């Protein structure tokens, strides 16, 4: 089931995607369930928004694909390499990625994103999927030069607009689905999700052992090989089979 968060007639609502329509829900399905209002709105008449605004944090995982670690000359960590992005970095489908003046090299990183649906603390891996509400597509935009010069990643990955999410949440996931990233229509990344070193359940368990995960928090699961620079006027598309395509243009600040 695909769930969209959208704006229509100056109001924000949630809906279940049904072909070309949205079945409007009474509230946020993460908290209010899937109660329909009886209204249907054509998708073409709405503006899709980031399907979730993380309640407290964006948890991100680095070097979770062997080929991506190798392209930077890094070893794959024995345990997930975890960092945080501020929830103010989140934007939605169609929003613009803004290259900050502090950076001369901004890069895309297409990723599968896990949406947490229940309070999770010290969750064992064999029960971790019970705490997942759904999945969406993300782009862990990175100021690569600042990542290298700072020695830690908060600023390089935390600028406003550096966490596009969308276009919808999908409650089911094919673990063998392929992630593809395109820049101006040219394929730059292509890899099955099964290439992840640490899978979704293990990542939820690992993160929840460090800090409490709240409903609406998200986990970005890492990016495949092929990351590269984006410049003003580029259009970036990140697509995951079964979820959809996240599109964002790029401009300079």
C-alpha positions in Angstrom: 0.0 0.0 0.0 1.3 3.4 -1.0 0.6 6.4 1.2 1.1 10.0 0.2 1.3 13.2 2.2 0.0 16.1 0.1 -1.2 19.7 -0.1 -4.6 20.5 -1.6 -6.5 23.8 -1.3 -4.1 25.1 1.3 -4.6 22.0 3.5 -2.2 19.2 4.2 -3.6 15.7 4.4 -2.7 12.0 3.8 -4.1 9.6 1.3 -3.9 6.1 0.0 -2.7 5.9 -3.6 -5.4 4.2 -5.7 -4.3 4.3 -9.4 -4.6 8.0 -10.4 -6.5 9.1 -7.2 -5.8 9.6 -3.6 -8.3 8.1 -1.0 -8.1 10.8 1.6 -7.5 9.7 5.2 -8.9 11.2 8.3 -5.5 11.8 9.8 -1.9 10.8 9.9 -2.1 7.0 9.4 0.9 6.5 11.7 -1.2 7.6 14.6 -4.8 7.6 13.4 -4.9 4.4 11.3 -6.3 4.1 7.8 -9.7 5.7 8.3 -11.0 7.1 5.0 -13.0 10.3 4.8 -15.0 9.3 1.7 -13.2 11.9 -0.4 -11.1 11.1 -3.5 -8.8 13.6 -5.1 -6.9 13.1 -8.4 -3.2 12.9 -7.8 -2.8 15.4 -10.6 -4.6 18.0 -8.6 -2.4 17.9 -5.5 1.2 18.8 -4.6 3.0 15.8 -3.1 5.0 16.6 0.0 7.8 14.7 1.9 5.8 11.7 3.0 7.1 12.0 6.5 8.6 14.8 8.6 10.9 13.1 11.1 9.6 13.7 14.6 13.0 13.9 16.1 15.8 12.7 13.8 17.1 11.4 10.6 19.4 8.5 11.2 21.8 7.8 8.4 24.2 4.9 7.6 27.5 5.3 5.8 29.4 2.8 3.7 26.7 0.2 3.7 27.4 -1.0 0.2 30.8 -2.6 -0.4 31.3 -1.0 -3.8 30.5 2.5 -2.5 33.1 2.1 0.3 35.6 0.8 -2.2 35.1 3.8 -4.5 36.4 6.1 -1.8 39.1 3.7 -0.7 37.4 2.8 2.5 36.9 -0.5 4.3 33.4 -1.7 5.1 32.8 -1.1 8.8 32.3 -4.2 11.0 29.3 -2.4 12.5 27.0 0.1 10.9 28.6 3.5 10.6 25.8 5.8 11.9 25.4 9.5 11.9 22.5 12.0 12.2 21.0 14.6 9.8 18.8 17.4 11.2 15.1 17.1 10.4 15.3 20.6 9.0 17.3 19.1 6.0 14.1 17.3 4.8 12.3 18.5 1.7 9.9 16.7 -0.6 9.5 15.6 -4.2 9.8 18.5 -6.6 11.5 20.7 -4.1 14.9 22.2 -4.9 18.2 21.1 -3.6 20.2 24.3 -2.8 23.9 24.2 -3.1 25.3 26.3 -0.2 28.1 28.9 -0.9 30.3 27.1 1.6 30.8 24.1 -0.7 32.3 23.7 -4.1 31.3 20.1 -4.5 27.9 18.8 -3.6 27.0 15.2 -4.4 23.9 13.0 -4.6 23.5 9.7 -2.8 20.3 7.8 -3.6 19.1 5.6 -0.7 16.3 3.4 0.6 14.7 5.1 3.7 13.0 3.2 6.5 10.1 5.0 8.3 9.7 4.1 12.0 6.1 3.5 13.1 6.4 2.7 16.8 8.6 3.7 19.7 11.6 1.5 19.5 14.3 1.0 22.1 16.7 -2.0 22.3 14.7 -3.8 19.7 16.1 -7.3 18.7 16.7 -7.8 15.0 14.2 -10.6 14.8 11.4 -8.3 15.9 12.7 -5.1 14.3 10.4 -5.1 11.2 7.4 -4.9 13.6 8.5 -1.3 14.3 8.7 -0.3 10.7 5.7 1.7 9.3 7.0 1.7 5.7 9.6 2.7 3.2 10.4 5.7 1.0 13.1 7.0 -1.3 15.8 9.4 -0.1 18.8 11.4 -1.3 21.5 11.9 1.3 22.9 15.1 -0.4 26.5 15.7 0.8 28.9 18.6 0.6 31.8 16.3 -0.2 34.6 18.9 0.2 33.3 19.9 3.7 32.9 16.2 4.7 36.6 15.7 4.0 37.8 19.0 5.5 35.6 18.9 8.7 36.6 15.3 9.7 33.0 14.7 10.8 29.8 14.8 8.8 27.2 17.0 10.5 27.7 20.1 8.5 28.4 18.4 5.2 25.2 16.4 5.3 23.0 18.7 7.4 22.3 21.8 5.2 18.7 22.7 4.6 17.4 20.8 1.5 20.0 18.0 1.9 17.5 15.3 2.7 14.8 15.0 -0.1 12.3 12.2 0.7 9.4 10.9 -1.3 7.4 10.6 -3.4 5.3 8.2 -1.1 5.6 5.7 1.7 5.1 2.1 0.7 4.2 -0.4 3.5 5.7 -3.4 1.7 9.2 -3.8 0.4 10.8 -6.2 -2.1 14.3 -6.6 -0.6 15.7 -7.5 -4.0 14.3 -4.3 -5.6 16.8 -2.2 -7.6 17.7 1.4 -6.7 18.6 3.6 -9.6 19.8 7.2 -9.5 19.8 9.4 -12.6 21.2 12.9 -13.2 19.6 14.6 -16.2 18.4 11.3 -17.3 21.8 9.5 -17.2 22.0 6.5 -14.9 24.7 7.1 -12.2 23.8 4.4 -9.7 22.1 1.0 -10.1 22.2 -1.7 -7.4 19.8 -4.2 -5.8 18.9 -3.4 -2.2 20.1 -6.9 -1.4 23.6 -5.6 -1.9 23.4 -3.7 1.5 25.9 -5.0 4.0 23.6 -4.5 6.9 19.9 -5.1 6.2 16.9 -3.2 7.4 16.2 -5.3 10.5 19.8 -5.1 11.6 19.9 -1.3 11.2 16.7 -0.8 13.2 18.1 -2.9 16.0 21.5 -1.2 15.9 20.0 2.3 16.0 17.5 1.5 18.7 20.3 0.2 20.9 21.9 3.6 20.8 18.8 5.9 21.1 15.1 5.7 21.2 13.5 5.8 17.8 10.2 7.7 17.7 7.3 7.3 15.2 8.1 9.3 12.1 11.9 9.0 12.6 13.6 7.7 9.5 16.7 5.6 8.8 18.6 6.2 5.6 20.2 2.9 4.8 23.3 3.9 2.8 24.1 4.5 -0.9 25.5 2.3 -3.7 28.5 3.1 -5.7 28.4 5.8 -8.4 27.9 8.9 -6.3 28.9 12.2 -8.0 28.6 15.9 -8.2 25.5 17.9 -9.0 25.4 21.5 -10.1 22.8 24.2 -10.7 20.1 23.3 -13.2 20.6 19.5 -12.8 17.7 17.2 -12.1 18.3 14.2 -9.9 16.0 11.2 -9.9 16.2 8.4 -7.4 14.0 5.4 -8.1 13.3 2.3 -6.2 11.1 -0.4 -7.7 7.8 -0.7 -6.0 8.0 2.7 -4.3 8.5 5.3 -6.9 10.7 8.0 -8.2 12.0 11.0 -6.2 12.8 14.0 -8.4 14.5 17.2 -7.4 16.2 20.0 -9.3 19.3 21.8 -8.1 20.2 25.5 -7.8 22.9 27.6 -6.2 22.0 29.6 -3.1 
